[in-house]
């Protein structure tokens, strides 16, 4: 019998040092954290200064002997522990790791010193020096603590050798040392935070650039593990890599051929970003597997293999599960000769094969097992035409009904790619039953498909829609499920972009507040504020809901309850805070009209008519108030409102021409707008025949804009009663900012509207930031944030009454 070292292993040569994807990901993560800390520190400079003072005052109350002892011990610990770790590594003959740690520490020391010189010089920006340093009398702290950065880089690079107790103690000593420097006035809080992240960034950057010693298991390690499992291999060949595994095939002494899968943490980390994105985006049942747990992945695949074979489902026999190292493991299967479904010719795609695949899914449902990755390469057809199930790593034991329906939905999409929707649905209905196919219909969504299947489905035009149509021919009742699909996404990409845009806009607003400095202080604002104008602002804010109720009443021939109509507009203040501007209220009003017994078509037409009239009146009011402001302007003659109007109209025209000229955009616009505005013109003609309704609709539309503008104007005068800005100029500012808030898909225009209004009041109205910014926030408080509270109670009350 051959020994493991005597067996020829066919595999590509491995480099001595490798760049590990986890190191790159940690580098990017630490760099991103530095950027976040610096960005948040700009508007929060006063907060960090106050926190530094509080820490200093509270700690200094402790006995001086105690503080001196703690400082001395941490100084010793931060000096002795790194040296001790280096000596231990040298004793274990890991001199290269010690050398890398020394080099990383030297790089951190050099870069930190140069950064300190640059920040302290005139070449750096003022804001960076302000957030990283602390002024104590005539002295100023250094931006980055060079010694701490050096120690952190060294410790991160050299590691602790899987000793969590030592690791916790060491980092506690470093943290205590950092707090001591803060108390003694040698560092600033933000500077210490950036120093810690900077040291780790340098370490991970050097580790990725230099690479680490390749400790991945080789083919000889695989052969040795197979020997330990009693399989006696005589040859081993490397067959390739997937996203998270390496593959080998091994010939054994008794003539068997084994497929060996090697899992290691480095390969698993390759797809971590995508898996993390899916984990955030999808709800629990739609998620597939753990993010980065090697042990969990091995256990799950082995358990699935044993469960499927025990249930009589054909899957390759698992003959060995072995740990190769702390970061790697292997699973060895007996080879099944065959081809995957994607490699079969069209002639081989018979109805018998299709039926046997659905029978396999029927067996899995019977034993409550879910595969969770029914892709084309997961189904193997052997020489006798039998179907074998491969790639079990994402499977679930004791699967829920939802998970089995997800399997059925993905299997439908996968089989339809090769067999066509008609044959796939017909065979599935014959095997699983029409009810089971209809139950899986709401799960037939691209987001739950495997990445390879999803890519293929996108290339096959209308494939999912054709599958739905085939199911509906067998079970028309399933149309109800199509109308109400199961919500499998926690967050959509559009939602993520909306949140990101909102955060950026909110940050810009906070930055503007911070830039205004001490001139925007609550005490100064309260001392000069006018309570009478504040009352006017509150009253005008309330009147906007009356105006909104008039608008809805005016475009509906049917009579609506006055109080309930008003409460719906109040409830819209709650709904709009979680929906893009001008969308939440529209949906709520449409739902309310439907509950009042008005058909869906007329309800949508009525709301569409009010929106169309509102858009026309919006442009007309901008033009009218621009002319008035330009005619009666004092002190700001340099501004020509007509220019603003022309710019807005030209912008609208350019967007309209681009949308009309580009076919995909035109189809998208028609698909979105046609259902909404269909029937708007007949609705407007019906309203025009009733003068009372017409007056209510048009009057409410105009009153709504006038009251909003009055609320903003009164907010300005409440903050600064002596401001000389006119109502007409304020109206132009409001109408323009409202248009911007409607275009940008941020809920209630949070952040974007504040930024646009504050900037317009400063540039157009001639107000200072000390007046314009708090005035905008008072206006938004009255019109957006405070109405959420009564809006919530109105919304829940209307729901209990069945009005929504």
Secondary structure, 3 states (H helix, E strand, C coil): CCCHHHCCEECCCCCCEECCHHHHHHHHHHHHHHHHHHHHHHHCHHHHHHHHHHHHHHHCCCCHHHHHHHHHHHHHHHHHHHHHHHHHHHHCCCHHHHHHHHHHHHHHHHHHHHHHHHHHCCCCCHHHHHHHCCEECCEECCCCCHHHHHHHHHHHHHCCCCCHHHHHHHHHHHHHHHHHHHHCCCCCHHHHHHHHHHHHHHHHHHHHHHCEECCCCCHHHHHHHHHHCCCCEEEEEEEEECCCEEEEEEEECCCCEEEEEEEEHHHHHHCHHHHHHHHHHECHHHCCCCCCCHHHHHHHHHHHHHHHHHCCCCCCCEEEEEEEECCEEEEEEECCCEEEHHHCCHHHCCHHHHHHHHHHHHHHHHCCEECCCCCHHHEEEECCCCEEECCCCCCEECCCHHHHHHHHHHHHHHHHHHHCHHHHHHHHHHHCCHHHHHHHHHHCCHHHCCHHHHHHHHHCCCHHHHHHHHHHHHCHHHHHHHHCCCCCECCCHHHHHHHHHHHHHHHHHHHHHHHHHHHCCHHHHHHHCCHHHHHHHHHHHHHHHHHHHHHHHHCCCCCCCHHHHHHHHHHHHHHHHHCECCCHHHHHHHHHHHHCCCCHHHHHHHHHHHHHHHHHHHHHHHHHHHHHHHHCCCCCCCCCHHHHHHHHHHHHHHHHHHHHHCHHHHHHHHHHHHHHHCCHHHHHHHHHCCHHHHHHHHHHHHHHHHHHHHHHHHHHHHHCCCCCCCHHHHHHHHHHHHHHHHHCCCECCCCHHHHHHHHHHHHCCCCCHHHHHHHHHHHHHHHHHCHHHHHHHHHHHHHHCCCC
